[in-house]
C-alpha cells in the first residue's frame, strides 16, 4: 500500500553519487559506486546491501532528496538480508509491539512525545517544561528503529495505528494539532519517512531543539552562561532532519556554550556504534567509537551532549572514562537555568 517515492531517472543523471562516495563505511571509487548503485536501483544483488551499516547518512548526502537509504532498506528486506542477527531482530519486533493500553484523554498543549523512553521522564521538568503535558508508551512508538533491522514492513504496518493513537489524545481540539518530538527518530518519522512513503500525518511535529530554543529565549533573563566547551553526538536519525542541526548552535549561543570544530561532527558525524555492536561488527564498533571520542577529547570539550537516548546509554561510560561529562541536551539547558 505504501510505496517509496523514488525516481530512478534522478540517480541515472547524478554525476557525483554522493550517497555512496561520502559514506564513511563503504569504500568504492566513483565508477564502482555508480555500478553498485545501478544494481540497487534495478533490484539486483549489490555489495551496498551487505556493506551498509544502516547509519542513515546517505539520506542527508543525497543532493536530490531521492531517499537512497530507504531504497537500501527496501531492497534488504526484499532479499531477506538481516543486518542484525535474526534472533535479536525477532525479539525486538515482539518486545516493541503496541500493547493496546491507550485510552482517549485530553492532553494540554504543548505536548511532549517521549515515544518509548519512560526512563527519561526525569528530564521533562523545571522551568523549561512548565505547563507541558507528556505522552509516551508502546502505543505511540514510531517504530522507525526497524530501519536498522531492514524491516520497513513493520513500520508500514504499525505507524498508521500509532498516529491514530496519538490523535486519541485530542491535541488542542478544534485547532492546530501539534506536539514536540523528544527524539530525532520520531521527528524524522513524520517529516521524512512518512512523506517518502505517501503516508499522511494528521498533526504537526515540532523538534525538541526548536522547542528548547524558543523556550530558552523566553527565559533569557534566567540563563547563567555555562562558559564550557561541549561536543555534540549527532544521532543516526538526525540525518533525516539535518535542517534542525542549526538549533544546536543557536541553543549553545544562548546558554554560553562553545561547540568546538572537530572532524567527526555535522555532516561528517560518526554514529554511536550501538547498532554496529548489535550487528556484531565488533572491530568496526571499537574503531568507530575510539575515533569519535578521541576527536571530542582533542578539542578540549569538557562535556558531550546527546539527544538520542540510545547514543547516550551506548557512549556515556566511554565518554566518562575520557574525563568528559555525558549529558542530555535537555539537562544541559536546565543546567544553564541553574537547575
GUVEXDO-376824 format. One record per residue (C-alpha): residue number from 1; y, x, z; residue in three letters. Coordinates in pm, 1 decimal, always signed. Each point is the difference from the previous one (the first is absolute). Example, Ala and Ser with C-alpha at 12.3 -4.5 7.8 and 13.67 -1.06 7.14 Angstrom:
# GUVEXDO-376824
{pt 1 {-450.0 +1230.0 +780.0} 'ALA'};
{pt 2 {+344.0 +137.0 -66.0} 'SER'};
***
This chain:
# GUVEXDO-376824
{pt 1 {+0.0 +0.0 +0.0} 'UNK'};
{pt 2 {+244.2 +275.9 +90.0} 'UNK'};
{pt 3 {+25.6 +256.6 -280.8} 'UNK'};
{pt 4 {+188.7 +327.9 +13.8} 'UNK'};
{pt 5 {+320.2 +6.9 -203.8} 'UNK'};
{pt 6 {-70.0 +326.7 -178.5} 'UNK'};
{pt 7 {+122.7 +96.1 -347.8} 'UNK'};
{pt 8 {-221.1 +256.8 -181.3} 'UNK'};
{pt 9 {+273.7 +51.0 -261.8} 'UNK'};
{pt 10 {+230.5 +146.0 +263.5} 'UNK'};
{pt 11 {-254.9 +264.0 +92.7} 'UNK'};
{pt 12 {-63.1 +83.4 -364.9} 'UNK'};
{pt 13 {+372.0 +65.1 -54.1} 'UNK'};
{pt 14 {+42.6 +199.7 +324.5} 'UNK'};
{pt 15 {+56.1 +371.2 -68.1} 'UNK'};
{pt 16 {-9.4 +134.0 +353.5} 'UNK'};
{pt 17 {-306.7 -164.9 +159.5} 'UNK'};
{pt 18 {+184.6 +44.5 +329.9} 'UNK'};
{pt 19 {-245.4 -221.5 +187.5} 'UNK'};
{pt 20 {-264.8 +272.7 -40.1} 'UNK'};
{pt 21 {+209.8 +313.5 -47.8} 'UNK'};
{pt 22 {+187.5 -51.5 +327.5} 'UNK'};
{pt 23 {-315.1 -84.1 +195.5} 'UNK'};
{pt 24 {-55.6 +246.6 +284.5} 'UNK'};
{pt 25 {-376.7 -48.3 -4.1} 'UNK'};
{pt 26 {-92.3 -10.7 -371.1} 'UNK'};
{pt 27 {+50.7 +325.6 -190.0} 'UNK'};
{pt 28 {+7.4 -46.2 -378.8} 'UNK'};
{pt 29 {+211.6 +135.1 -282.5} 'UNK'};
{pt 30 {+201.1 -253.3 -199.7} 'UNK'};
{pt 31 {-251.5 -36.3 -284.3} 'UNK'};
{pt 32 {-289.4 -53.1 +240.2} 'UNK'};
{pt 33 {+200.8 -244.0 +210.6} 'UNK'};
{pt 34 {+88.5 -212.1 -303.0} 'UNK'};
{pt 35 {-360.5 -11.8 -121.2} 'UNK'};
{pt 36 {-138.4 -96.8 +340.6} 'UNK'};
{pt 37 {+269.6 -263.3 +38.1} 'UNK'};
{pt 38 {-85.7 -145.7 -342.2} 'UNK'};
{pt 39 {-360.0 -32.0 +118.3} 'UNK'};
{pt 40 {+127.9 -178.2 +310.1} 'UNK'};
{pt 41 {+201.1 -245.1 -209.3} 'UNK'};
{pt 42 {-295.9 -66.6 -230.9} 'UNK'};
{pt 43 {-228.1 -68.6 +294.5} 'UNK'};
{pt 44 {-214.5 +308.9 -59.2} 'UNK'};
{pt 45 {-123.4 +250.8 +255.7} 'UNK'};
{pt 46 {+283.0 +234.0 +94.9} 'UNK'};
{pt 47 {+18.6 +294.3 +238.4} 'UNK'};
{pt 48 {+306.6 -165.5 +150.4} 'UNK'};
{pt 49 {-219.3 -269.0 +155.9} 'UNK'};
{pt 50 {-197.2 +244.9 +213.1} 'UNK'};
{pt 51 {+279.3 +250.0 +66.5} 'UNK'};
{pt 52 {+250.9 -261.9 +122.5} 'UNK'};
{pt 53 {+52.3 +13.5 +377.9} 'UNK'};
{pt 54 {+180.1 -339.1 +1.2} 'UNK'};
{pt 55 {+332.4 +135.9 +127.3} 'UNK'};
{pt 56 {+196.3 -257.9 -206.4} 'UNK'};
{pt 57 {+245.4 +268.4 -122.1} 'UNK'};
{pt 58 {-46.9 -64.5 -373.0} 'UNK'};
{pt 59 {+153.8 -344.3 +50.6} 'UNK'};
{pt 60 {+321.7 +183.0 +89.2} 'UNK'};
{pt 61 {-38.2 +272.5 -263.4} 'UNK'};
{pt 62 {-31.8 -236.6 -297.9} 'UNK'};
{pt 63 {+350.8 -25.7 -151.1} 'UNK'};
{pt 64 {-91.1 -330.4 -168.7} 'UNK'};
{pt 65 {-140.1 -179.6 +307.2} 'UNK'};
{pt 66 {-318.7 -67.6 -195.4} 'UNK'};
{pt 67 {-222.9 +1.5 +311.0} 'UNK'};
{pt 68 {-231.2 +296.8 -63.5} 'UNK'};
{pt 69 {-143.6 -6.1 +351.3} 'UNK'};
{pt 70 {-86.6 -367.7 -11.2} 'UNK'};
{pt 71 {-175.0 +66.2 -331.8} 'UNK'};
{pt 72 {-201.9 +283.5 +157.5} 'UNK'};
{pt 73 {-111.7 -226.5 +284.2} 'UNK'};
{pt 74 {-95.1 -276.9 -242.8} 'UNK'};
{pt 75 {-210.8 +242.4 -204.5} 'UNK'};
{pt 76 {-163.5 +152.2 +308.9} 'UNK'};
{pt 77 {-117.0 -340.1 +115.4} 'UNK'};
{pt 78 {-117.3 -98.4 -349.4} 'UNK'};
{pt 79 {-214.9 +312.5 -13.7} 'UNK'};
{pt 80 {-130.7 -19.5 +356.2} 'UNK'};
{pt 81 {+176.5 +316.9 +113.9} 'UNK'};
{pt 82 {+39.1 +14.5 +377.8} 'UNK'};
{pt 83 {+268.3 +247.8 +120.4} 'UNK'};
{pt 84 {-108.4 -65.5 +358.7} 'UNK'};
{pt 85 {-371.9 -7.3 +92.4} 'UNK'};
{pt 86 {-143.0 -349.6 -45.5} 'UNK'};
{pt 87 {-103.6 -54.3 +365.7} 'UNK'};
{pt 88 {+359.9 +67.0 +112.6} 'UNK'};
{pt 89 {+135.5 -218.0 -279.1} 'UNK'};
{pt 90 {-229.7 -291.9 +87.5} 'UNK'};
{pt 91 {+75.1 +19.4 +371.9} 'UNK'};
{pt 92 {+375.5 -0.9 -62.9} 'UNK'};
{pt 93 {-20.2 -298.3 -234.6} 'UNK'};
{pt 94 {-181.2 -195.6 +272.2} 'UNK'};
{pt 95 {+205.8 +126.4 +294.0} 'UNK'};
{pt 96 {+338.8 -67.0 -162.3} 'UNK'};
{pt 97 {-89.2 -349.1 -123.8} 'UNK'};
{pt 98 {+216.3 -296.4 +109.5} 'UNK'};
{pt 99 {-122.0 -169.2 +317.9} 'UNK'};
{pt 100 {+146.2 -347.0 -61.9} 'UNK'};
{pt 101 {+190.5 -9.7 +327.0} 'UNK'};
{pt 102 {+348.7 -73.9 -126.7} 'UNK'};
{pt 103 {+168.2 -329.5 +79.0} 'UNK'};
{pt 104 {+321.8 -155.6 -122.9} 'UNK'};
{pt 105 {+298.6 +89.8 +214.5} 'UNK'};
{pt 106 {+365.3 +84.6 -36.5} 'UNK'};
{pt 107 {+121.4 +358.1 -11.0} 'UNK'};
{pt 108 {+369.9 +62.0 +50.3} 'UNK'};
{pt 109 {+163.0 +240.4 -243.0} 'UNK'};
{pt 110 {+22.1 +290.0 -21.0} 'UNK'};
{pt 111 {-379.6 +22.2 -3.4} 'UNK'};
{pt 112 {-182.7 +333.5 +29.2} 'UNK'};
{pt 113 {-336.7 +10.6 -179.0} 'UNK'};
{pt 114 {-207.2 +256.5 +189.2} 'UNK'};
{pt 115 {-296.5 -63.1 -231.0} 'UNK'};
{pt 116 {-321.3 +111.6 +176.5} 'UNK'};
{pt 117 {+143.8 +250.1 +250.5} 'UNK'};
{pt 118 {+4.4 -160.7 +346.7} 'UNK'};
{pt 119 {+9.5 +345.9 +157.2} 'UNK'};
{pt 120 {+358.9 +38.6 -122.3} 'UNK'};
{pt 121 {+141.6 -307.2 +172.0} 'UNK'};
{pt 122 {+163.8 +226.5 +258.9} 'UNK'};
{pt 123 {+228.9 +142.0 -268.4} 'UNK'};
{pt 124 {+145.6 -344.9 -71.2} 'UNK'};
{pt 125 {+231.1 -8.8 +299.8} 'UNK'};
{pt 126 {+349.3 +87.6 +114.0} 'UNK'};
{pt 127 {+341.3 -61.4 -157.0} 'UNK'};
{pt 128 {-124.6 +49.0 -353.8} 'UNK'};
{pt 129 {-233.1 -295.8 +22.0} 'UNK'};
{pt 130 {+193.9 -242.9 +216.5} 'UNK'};
{pt 131 {-39.8 -351.3 -138.0} 'UNK'};
{pt 132 {-290.5 +84.3 -230.5} 'UNK'};
{pt 133 {-343.0 -161.3 +0.7} 'UNK'};
{pt 134 {-329.3 +168.4 -76.1} 'UNK'};
{pt 135 {-297.7 -102.0 -212.1} 'UNK'};
{pt 136 {-320.9 +199.8 -39.8} 'UNK'};
{pt 137 {-376.3 -20.9 -36.7} 'UNK'};
{pt 138 {-284.9 +4.0 -250.1} 'UNK'};
{pt 139 {+107.8 -333.0 -147.6} 'UNK'};
{pt 140 {+323.4 +146.7 -138.8} 'UNK'};
{pt 141 {-142.0 +346.2 -80.1} 'UNK'};
{pt 142 {+111.0 +107.7 -350.0} 'UNK'};
{pt 143 {-335.7 +175.8 -69.9} 'UNK'};
{pt 144 {+166.8 +258.9 -225.4} 'UNK'};
{pt 145 {-195.2 +275.4 +177.2} 'UNK'};
{pt 146 {-293.2 -92.5 -224.2} 'UNK'};
{pt 147 {+170.3 +182.7 -286.2} 'UNK'};
{pt 148 {-130.9 +313.3 +175.6} 'UNK'};
{pt 149 {-350.9 -146.8 -28.7} 'UNK'};
{pt 150 {+32.2 -101.5 -368.9} 'UNK'};
{pt 151 {-47.6 -361.2 +107.0} 'UNK'};
{pt 152 {+292.7 -170.2 -170.8} 'UNK'};
{pt 153 {-210.1 -315.6 -13.8} 'UNK'};
{pt 154 {+24.4 -35.3 +379.3} 'UNK'};
{pt 155 {+380.6 -6.0 -20.6} 'UNK'};
{pt 156 {-5.8 -253.4 -283.8} 'UNK'};
{pt 157 {-234.5 -223.1 +196.3} 'UNK'};
{pt 158 {+174.7 +15.5 +337.2} 'UNK'};
{pt 159 {+372.2 +42.2 -63.1} 'UNK'};
{pt 160 {+79.6 -357.9 -114.9} 'UNK'};
{pt 161 {-147.3 -134.0 +324.4} 'UNK'};
{pt 162 {+190.9 +260.3 +201.0} 'UNK'};
{pt 163 {+328.1 -113.7 -157.2} 'UNK'};
{pt 164 {-89.0 -362.9 +68.5} 'UNK'};
{pt 165 {-60.9 +93.3 +362.6} 'UNK'};
{pt 166 {+337.1 +171.4 +22.7} 'UNK'};
{pt 167 {+165.4 -316.8 -129.4} 'UNK'};
{pt 168 {-164.5 -195.0 +282.8} 'UNK'};
{pt 169 {+254.8 +162.4 +227.9} 'UNK'};
{pt 170 {+269.4 -208.9 -174.7} 'UNK'};
{pt 171 {+233.8 +291.5 -46.4} 'UNK'};
{pt 172 {+348.7 -151.6 +27.7} 'UNK'};
{pt 173 {-93.8 -351.9 -121.8} 'UNK'};
{pt 174 {+229.5 -125.9 -272.9} 'UNK'};
{pt 175 {+156.9 +338.6 -62.8} 'UNK'};
{pt 176 {-78.0 +347.0 -132.3} 'UNK'};
{pt 177 {-344.2 +106.9 +113.7} 'UNK'};
{pt 178 {-10.3 +369.6 +83.4} 'UNK'};
{pt 179 {-158.0 +237.8 +244.3} 'UNK'};
{pt 180 {+10.0 +367.7 +86.3} 'UNK'};
{pt 181 {-300.8 +212.4 -95.7} 'UNK'};
{pt 182 {-69.8 +261.9 +266.7} 'UNK'};
{pt 183 {-226.7 +198.1 -233.3} 'UNK'};
{pt 184 {+73.6 +127.3 -353.2} 'UNK'};
{pt 185 {-345.0 -129.3 -95.0} 'UNK'};
{pt 186 {+100.1 -362.2 +58.6} 'UNK'};
{pt 187 {+335.5 +41.7 -170.3} 'UNK'};
{pt 188 {-166.5 +170.0 -298.4} 'UNK'};
{pt 189 {-257.1 -279.5 -19.3} 'UNK'};
{pt 190 {+264.9 -263.9 -55.0} 'UNK'};
{pt 191 {+251.2 +197.9 -207.4} 'UNK'};
{pt 192 {-234.1 +212.7 -215.8} 'UNK'};
{pt 193 {-367.1 -103.3 +6.6} 'UNK'};
{pt 194 {+46.1 -378.8 -13.6} 'UNK'};
{pt 195 {+247.1 +4.5 -294.2} 'UNK'};
{pt 196 {-223.6 +249.3 -184.5} 'UNK'};
{pt 197 {-286.3 -252.6 +12.7} 'UNK'};
{pt 198 {+207.8 -310.7 -64.0} 'UNK'};
{pt 199 {-31.8 -133.3 +355.4} 'UNK'};
{pt 200 {+293.3 -206.6 +122.4} 'UNK'};
{pt 201 {+148.9 +91.2 +338.3} 'UNK'};
{pt 202 {+148.4 -305.2 +177.7} 'UNK'};
{pt 203 {+231.6 +193.2 +232.8} 'UNK'};
{pt 204 {+236.0 +295.8 -0.2} 'UNK'};
{pt 205 {-133.7 +320.9 +162.1} 'UNK'};
{pt 206 {+248.1 +235.5 +167.9} 'UNK'};
{pt 207 {-90.7 +364.6 +58.0} 'UNK'};
{pt 208 {+10.6 +113.4 +364.1} 'UNK'};
{pt 209 {+236.9 +286.2 -86.2} 'UNK'};
{pt 210 {+244.9 -244.2 -159.0} 'UNK'};
{pt 211 {-7.2 -208.3 +318.4} 'UNK'};
{pt 212 {+35.2 +303.7 +229.5} 'UNK'};
{pt 213 {+292.7 +140.3 -194.8} 'UNK'};
{pt 214 {+195.3 -324.2 +11.0} 'UNK'};
{pt 215 {-78.4 -62.1 +366.2} 'UNK'};
{pt 216 {+106.6 +356.0 +87.2} 'UNK'};
{pt 217 {+331.4 -56.9 -176.2} 'UNK'};
{pt 218 {+53.2 -305.0 +221.3} 'UNK'};
{pt 219 {-78.1 +214.1 +307.0} 'UNK'};
{pt 220 {+194.2 +306.4 -117.5} 'UNK'};
{pt 221 {+211.2 +18.7 +316.4} 'UNK'};
{pt 222 {-319.5 +33.8 +208.1} 'UNK'};
{pt 223 {-144.0 +289.8 -202.3} 'UNK'};
{pt 224 {-15.5 +342.0 +163.3} 'UNK'};
{pt 225 {-55.3 +256.0 -280.2} 'UNK'};
{pt 226 {-330.1 +180.7 +50.3} 'UNK'};
{pt 227 {+102.9 +324.1 -173.9} 'UNK'};
{pt 228 {-355.9 +99.1 -88.9} 'UNK'};
{pt 229 {-192.8 +96.9 -313.1} 'UNK'};
{pt 230 {-270.9 -248.8 -95.1} 'UNK'};
{pt 231 {-264.2 +30.2 -273.2} 'UNK'};
{pt 232 {-103.4 -327.1 -162.5} 'UNK'};
{pt 233 {-363.6 -71.2 -86.9} 'UNK'};
{pt 234 {+8.0 -228.7 -304.1} 'UNK'};
{pt 235 {-306.4 -226.2 -8.2} 'UNK'};
{pt 236 {-204.6 -71.4 -313.0} 'UNK'};
{pt 237 {+127.3 -356.0 -14.8} 'UNK'};
{pt 238 {+363.4 +114.0 -16.1} 'UNK'};
{pt 239 {-85.9 +99.7 -359.6} 'UNK'};
{pt 240 {+3.8 -372.2 -81.0} 'UNK'};
{pt 241 {+361.7 -32.0 +117.0} 'UNK'};
{pt 242 {+171.7 +339.1 -51.4} 'UNK'};
{pt 243 {+332.8 -180.1 -21.5} 'UNK'};
{pt 244 {-20.0 -40.1 +379.7} 'UNK'};
{pt 245 {-5.7 +374.6 +69.9} 'UNK'};
{pt 246 {+379.9 +26.1 +9.2} 'UNK'};
{pt 247 {-3.9 -204.3 +319.6} 'UNK'};
{pt 248 {-160.7 +297.6 +177.8} 'UNK'};
{pt 249 {+308.0 +207.7 -82.9} 'UNK'};
{pt 250 {+233.1 -289.0 +85.5} 'UNK'};
{pt 251 {-164.5 -61.6 +337.9} 'UNK'};
{pt 252 {-6.9 +370.5 +82.3} 'UNK'};
{pt 253 {+371.8 +29.4 -74.4} 'UNK'};
{pt 254 {+77.6 -290.4 +232.4} 'UNK'};
{pt 255 {-200.3 +140.3 +292.6} 'UNK'};
{pt 256 {+98.7 +365.5 -40.4} 'UNK'};
{pt 257 {-325.4 +134.4 -141.1} 'UNK'};
{pt 258 {-45.1 +266.7 -268.4} 'UNK'};
{pt 259 {-276.0 -44.0 -256.8} 'UNK'};
{pt 260 {-61.7 +361.6 -101.0} 'UNK'};
{pt 261 {-85.6 +75.4 -360.4} 'UNK'};
{pt 262 {-362.0 +102.6 -34.5} 'UNK'};
{pt 263 {-260.6 +42.3 -270.3} 'UNK'};
{pt 264 {-224.3 -295.1 +86.5} 'UNK'};
{pt 265 {+248.1 -282.5 +35.5} 'UNK'};
{pt 266 {+152.4 -270.5 -217.1} 'UNK'};
{pt 267 {-175.4 -22.7 -338.8} 'UNK'};
{pt 268 {-211.4 +304.5 +86.0} 'UNK'};
{pt 269 {-127.6 -141.3 +330.6} 'UNK'};
{pt 270 {-359.6 +60.0 +104.5} 'UNK'};
{pt 271 {-213.9 -277.7 +144.3} 'UNK'};
{pt 272 {-105.7 +26.7 +365.0} 'UNK'};
{pt 273 {-358.7 +86.4 -90.4} 'UNK'};
{pt 274 {-160.4 -290.9 +180.7} 'UNK'};
{pt 275 {-131.6 -155.4 -318.5} 'UNK'};
{pt 276 {-119.9 +340.1 -124.6} 'UNK'};
{pt 277 {-200.5 +31.0 +320.0} 'UNK'};
{pt 278 {-146.5 -348.2 -48.8} 'UNK'};
{pt 279 {-96.7 +109.3 -351.3} 'UNK'};
{pt 280 {-176.9 +300.2 +161.3} 'UNK'};
{pt 281 {+218.7 +249.9 -189.1} 'UNK'};
{pt 282 {+24.0 +209.6 +312.3} 'UNK'};
{pt 283 {+116.2 +330.0 -154.1} 'UNK'};
{pt 284 {+278.8 -179.7 -183.9} 'UNK'};
{pt 285 {+92.7 -187.6 +317.8} 'UNK'};
{pt 286 {+42.4 +323.9 +194.9} 'UNK'};
{pt 287 {+192.6 +170.0 -280.2} 'UNK'};
{pt 288 {+226.1 -300.6 -47.3} 'UNK'};
{pt 289 {+85.3 -44.0 +366.1} 'UNK'};
{pt 290 {+56.4 +371.3 +60.1} 'UNK'};
{pt 291 {+242.6 +33.6 -292.8} 'UNK'};
{pt 292 {+185.9 -311.8 +103.4} 'UNK'};
{pt 293 {+39.7 +78.2 +370.3} 'UNK'};
{pt 294 {+80.7 +368.7 -52.6} 'UNK'};
{pt 295 {+268.5 -112.5 -242.9} 'UNK'};
{pt 296 {+148.6 -229.1 +266.5} 'UNK'};
{pt 297 {-5.8 +273.3 +262.5} 'UNK'};
{pt 298 {+160.7 +257.9 -229.8} 'UNK'};
{pt 299 {+312.9 -215.5 -29.1} 'UNK'};
{pt 300 {+62.6 +12.1 +374.2} 'UNK'};
{pt 301 {-74.8 -370.9 +43.9} 'UNK'};
{pt 302 {-56.5 -97.5 +362.6} 'UNK'};
{pt 303 {-136.2 -346.2 -79.4} 'UNK'};
{pt 304 {-211.0 -161.9 -270.5} 'UNK'};
{pt 305 {+80.8 -364.6 -68.0} 'UNK'};
{pt 306 {-253.7 -250.4 -133.2} 'UNK'};
{pt 307 {+8.4 -356.9 -121.6} 'UNK'};
{pt 308 {-369.0 -43.6 -89.2} 'UNK'};
{pt 309 {-220.2 -46.3 +311.3} 'UNK'};
{pt 310 {-296.4 +157.8 -181.8} 'UNK'};
{pt 311 {+204.2 +312.6 -78.3} 'UNK'};
{pt 312 {+122.6 +7.9 +359.6} 'UNK'};
{pt 313 {-344.8 -12.8 +157.6} 'UNK'};
{pt 314 {-141.7 +244.9 -257.4} 'UNK'};
{pt 315 {+263.2 +271.9 +43.3} 'UNK'};
{pt 316 {+148.1 -46.3 +346.8} 'UNK'};
{pt 317 {-236.5 +249.8 +165.8} 'UNK'};
{pt 318 {+46.2 +267.6 -265.0} 'UNK'};
{pt 319 {+377.7 -45.7 +1.2} 'UNK'};
{pt 320 {+5.9 +32.7 +379.6} 'UNK'};
{pt 321 {-206.6 +318.0 -13.8} 'UNK'};
{pt 322 {+277.6 +156.1 -208.0} 'UNK'};
{pt 323 {+258.8 -83.4 +263.3} 'UNK'};
{pt 324 {+151.9 -301.8 -175.9} 'UNK'};
{pt 325 {+24.0 -347.6 +149.1} 'UNK'};
{pt 326 {-163.5 -277.7 -206.4} 'UNK'};
{pt 327 {+201.6 -321.0 +12.8} 'UNK'};
{pt 328 {+17.1 -331.7 -183.7} 'UNK'};
{pt 329 {+324.9 -74.4 -184.8} 'UNK'};
{pt 330 {+54.9 -307.0 +214.6} 'UNK'};
{pt 331 {-25.3 +207.6 +319.6} 'UNK'};
{pt 332 {+225.9 +272.3 -138.2} 'UNK'};
{pt 333 {+270.1 -261.9 -56.3} 'UNK'};
{pt 334 {-49.6 -139.3 +349.6} 'UNK'};
{pt 335 {+34.3 +352.6 +138.9} 'UNK'};
{pt 336 {+342.2 +26.5 -166.2} 'UNK'};
{pt 337 {+97.2 -319.0 +185.2} 'UNK'};
{pt 338 {-95.0 +160.8 +331.0} 'UNK'};
{pt 339 {-325.9 -192.5 +38.1} 'UNK'};
***
